[in-house]
Structure formats: C-alpha cells, structure tokens
C-alpha cells in the first residue's frame, strides 16, 4: 500500500510541474492533424483547414 501512495505522489508531482504550453499542445496537436487531413478535400479543404488552424492558434494563446 505504501508503494501505491508513493507512486500517486510521484505522478501528482510530475503532473503539477507540467507547463501550460505542454497542456495546450496536447489539445492542439490533434486539431492540427485533423486540419491537415481535411485539407486534402478538393473544394472546401483549405477553408476548413484554415478555420481549424485558427482555432488551434487561439487555444495556444490561452495563458495557462
């Protein structure tokens, strides 16, 4: 049981030291990948990609 508590404390310490930049990247990287995939669509792909990239940039600018 003591090992579980120590493990939990170690994980909590590691999570608390993560910077906000890392946390926003966790959200925006999948958004950017979807935007890249959507950009392949011939007619509306680039427009959709631009909208997704704009949303990802907005999330990156959030001060966490």
C-alpha positions as CSV (number, residue, x, y, z in Angstrom):
1,X,0.0,0.0,0.0
2,X,2.9,2.4,0.7
3,X,4.2,1.9,-2.8
4,X,0.8,2.9,-4.2
5,X,0.8,6.1,-2.2
6,X,4.4,6.9,-3.2
7,X,3.5,6.2,-6.8
8,X,0.5,8.5,-6.6
9,X,2.6,11.3,-5.0
10,X,5.2,11.0,-7.7
11,X,2.6,11.2,-10.5
12,X,1.0,14.1,-8.8
13,X,4.3,15.9,-8.6
14,X,5.1,15.3,-12.2
15,X,1.7,16.5,-13.4
16,X,1.9,19.6,-11.3
17,X,5.2,20.6,-12.9
18,X,3.9,20.4,-16.5
19,X,3.8,23.8,-18.1
20,X,0.7,25.3,-19.7
21,X,2.4,25.2,-23.0
22,X,2.5,21.4,-22.8
23,X,-1.1,21.1,-21.9
24,X,-2.3,23.3,-24.8
25,X,-0.1,21.2,-27.2
26,X,-2.0,18.1,-26.0
27,X,-5.2,19.7,-27.3
28,X,-3.9,21.5,-30.4
29,X,-1.8,18.8,-32.0
30,X,-4.8,16.5,-32.7
31,X,-6.6,19.6,-34.1
32,X,-3.7,20.4,-36.4
33,X,-3.5,16.8,-37.6
34,X,-7.3,16.8,-38.4
35,X,-6.8,20.1,-40.2
36,X,-4.0,18.6,-42.3
37,X,-6.2,15.6,-43.2
38,X,-9.2,17.8,-44.1
39,X,-7.1,20.0,-46.3
40,X,-6.9,17.1,-48.8
41,X,-10.6,17.6,-49.7
42,X,-10.6,19.3,-53.1
43,X,-13.2,22.1,-52.7
44,X,-13.6,23.1,-49.0
45,X,-10.4,21.5,-47.6
46,X,-8.3,24.6,-47.4
47,X,-11.1,26.7,-45.9
48,X,-11.7,24.1,-43.2
49,X,-8.0,23.7,-42.5
50,X,-7.7,27.5,-42.1
51,X,-10.6,27.5,-39.6
52,X,-9.1,24.6,-37.6
53,X,-5.7,26.2,-37.6
54,X,-7.2,29.5,-36.4
55,X,-9.0,27.6,-33.5
56,X,-5.7,25.8,-32.6
57,X,-3.8,29.1,-32.6
58,X,-6.5,30.6,-30.3
59,X,-6.1,27.6,-27.9
60,X,-2.3,28.1,-28.0
61,X,-2.7,31.7,-26.9
62,X,-4.7,30.9,-23.8
63,X,-2.5,31.8,-20.8
64,X,-2.5,28.7,-18.6
